[in-house]
């Protein structure tokens, strides 16, 4: 996959993804912790440098 994100975009996505995972995993009670998986989307796109929506 080609890299189609800039450095600043990638850094921001990793930070936001980790923040979503940490905040939702810590502050949501019980069964709703699976919502923290939403943070995987920006985290993975930030780490790989590829966003399908940019194509």
Number of C-alpha atoms within 10 A of each C-alpha: 8 8 10 16 17 11 11 9 13 22 16 14 23 20 14 18 22 17 15 20 19 14 13 19 17 12 11 13 9 9 7 11 15 12 13 20 14 13 21 17 14 20 23 16 19 24 12 15 19 18 18 8 6 7 6
